[in-house]
Amino acid sequence: MKPVWKIRLTQTAEDDFQHILRWTHTNFGRRQSKTYARTLSLALSDLAHGPNVLGSRQREDIGCGFFTLHVARKGRRGRHFVVFRVSSSSAAPSIEVLRVLHETMDLPRHLPAAGS
């Protein structure tokens, strides 16, 4: 049986998530905001299978230990990346979600230093 990874969102990632949903609601309406919330949540849920879930990529180009997972999952479209790293701060396997960023953003500019 594979371990279930604990997923922890930083406050910045939580803020990103809420900002994305507010923006989507303002620009596309309540229904689309709810649909995209499910899409984002599905991507985060998939991380419970570990950092090597289908579609994740190790991203040494943006920082040591960083991974990205595009939110487009199971036929759902999306334009954001979940940026995460494996957390070494607990005994149980865990993933720390650092940001949820639009795919057109300059990712390194919006991420903490790898040692932070």
N, C-alpha and C positions, 0 to 999 in steps of 0.2 A: 504494500500500500504506500503510495507516494505521500510525502508530508504536505500538509496544507500550510502555505506560507501566510504569515500575518502581513497585512497591508496597512501601512501607516502613511497618511497624507500630512505633509508639513502644512503649517498655516498658510504659507504662500500658495501651495497647491490647492488648498480649500478655497482660498480667495480667487484663484484662477477659475476654478470650477464654477463658482457663483457668478463671477463676471461674465463668463461665456454664456451661461444660461440667461442672465439679464439682457445681454446684448442680443442673443437669439430671440428672446421674447419681444424686445423692442423692435427688431428688424423683421421678424418672421412670424410673430404671434405666439400665443400660449401653447397651441397644439404642437408646433414645431419645437418649442422649448422643451416640452415634456418628452417628445420623441428623442431629441438630442441628449437629454439627461439620461435616458435609458441607454443610448449608445455609449456615452462616456462611462456610465456605471458598468456596462458589460465589459468594456476594456479593462477597467480596474478589477473587476471580479476575475477575469481571466488570469490576472497576475497571481492569484492564489495558487496557481499551478507552478509557480516559480519564475525566475528571471528568463528562462529559456522557452517560454511559451511561444507558440507559433506566431511569427510576425515581429518578435522582439529582436533588437539588434544591439550588440555591444557597440558603444560609440566613443572609442578612444580619441576620435577626432574632436570631440567637444569637451573631453575631460576624462581623466583616469577613473575607471569604475562606473561610468555612466552608461545607461541603456535607454533606448527609446522603444515605445510601442505605439504604432499608429492606431487611432481609435476606430478606424473602419474595421468592423468585425461582422462576420456571419451575414453578409449581404447588406449591412448598414453602412451608409457613407458617412464620412467625417473628414474634417480638415485639421485635426489636432494630433499632437503627439503627447503621450504620457512620458515624462522624463523621470527616470528612477535609478536607484542604486540598491545593491544588496546591503542591508544594514548589519553591522557587526556589533551593535549595542545590546543585543539580547541573546540568550541561549537558544531560543526557538528560531527557526528560519524566518526571516522577515525582509520585507521590501519597503524602502522609504521612497514615496513618491515626492519628488522635489517640485515639479511644475507640470502644468497642463498648458502647452503652448501651441499656437497656430503653426501649421506646417511652413508658412512663408517667413516666420520669424528667424532672426539670427540667434540660434539656440545658445551658443556660448555666451553671448552678451547678457542673457537672462538667467544664467545659472550661477550658483555659488562656486567658489574655488573647490576643486576636488577634495581637498583636505578638510573642508568645513563641515 
